[in-house]
Amino acid sequence: MVLISLIFQNYEKEIFELIVIEIMIIILGKETEISVY
């Protein structure tokens, strides 16, 4: 049970990091779009 919870915590952390990165890319993309146009 401990092993499963550890795996789940790591998995959750990776998903959270991916979501944060996606949001950063979207924000940066909008900023670059504004500066390009």
N, C-alpha and C positions, 0 to 999 in steps of 0.2 A: 504493500500500500504506500509506503514512503517513497519507493522508487517511482511509482506511477505519479504521485503528487509532484515529485521533483521534475519529472519529464513534462508534466502539464504546466508547471510554473515556467520552465524554460520556453515551452511552446508559446505560452501566453505572452511572455516577454518579447519573443521574436516577432509575433504578430503585432504587438503594440509598437515595436520599433519600425516595422514595415509601414504601419499606418502613419506614424509620425513622419517618416521619410516621404511617403506619398503626399502628405499635406504640405511639407516643405517644398517639394517639386512643384505642386500646383501653385503655391504662393509665389515662388520664384518665377514660374512660367508666366503668371499673370503680370508680374512686375516687368519681365523682359518684353512681353507683348506690348505693354504700355510704352516702354522706352523705344521699342522698334517702330511703332506706328506714330 
